[in-house]
Amino acid sequence: MLGAFLFPQMVGTGRFEILGKYAEARFRDGKTPLDFDYDQKTTEIDFNYVIRQFNARVMVFFKDTRFDAVRTDFTQFGVGLQLQM
């Protein structure tokens, strides 16, 4: 699932956006018979400042990834910059 809302009000040269993602994946039938099956669930929330109709974006994000077996759960926080040329 993916949902986003771009606020209509201009703030400086851009607009604020909030974006949320949720995904589930099932990993089955690995490369060898010794590979374990497992499920993964990922939740992500982004707060973006979209500049000049998506020519640039500054973002702050939170991502939480959970596994039911085999791997260790992890959480990420970050800041990003995207430029289109």
N, C-alpha and C positions, 0 to 999 in steps of 0.2 A: 504494500500500500504506500502511496505517496500523496501528500497533501501540501499545498503551499498557498500563501496569501501574500500578495504584493500590495502594500498600503498605497492608496491613491495619492496621498499628499506628498508633494515634492519637499525635500529637506536638503537645502543646498543644491547640488547638481544631481541628486539621486533620490531613491525611495528605499524604505525599509521593507524587508521580506522576512517572513517566518516560514520554515519548511520542516516537515516531519516525515520520516520514513520508517516503515516497519517491514521486515522480511523474515521469512522462514525458509530454510533449505534443508533437504535430507540428502545425506551422502551415503550411498549404497554401492556395493560391488566395486571395491577398490581395485587397484592394479594387481594385488596378490590376494590369495585367500586369507592371509594373516591380517589384512587391513580391517579394522573395526568399522561398523556402521555407526553413524552419529547424526544428530540433528543440530542445527545452528539457528539461533534467533538473534536478529540485529535490530536495534532501535537507534535512530539518529535524529537529533534536533539541531537545526542550523538557524542562526540569526544573521541575515545578510544585509549589506548596504549595496544596492545595485545602482551603478553610476552610468549615466548617459545611455539608457536603453540597452543594458547588458553588455556594454563595451568593457566594463570593469566591474569587479565585485570584491568587497572586503567581507570576510565571514568569520564568525565564531561558531564552533560546533562542539557537540557532545555526542559520542557514539558508544553504545554499550553492546557488547557481543557476548552471547551465552551459548554454551555447548552442553549437551546432556551426557556426553562421555568423551573420552580420548583426549580432548584438548582443555586448556585452562581458560576460563572466562577472562575477559579484559575490558577495560574502559579507556576511552581516549577523549582528551579535550584538545582543542587546537584553535589556531588563528590562521587564516589563509588569505591570499590575494590572487585574483584571477584577472588577467589582462587579455583582451582579444586584439590581434594585430591585423 
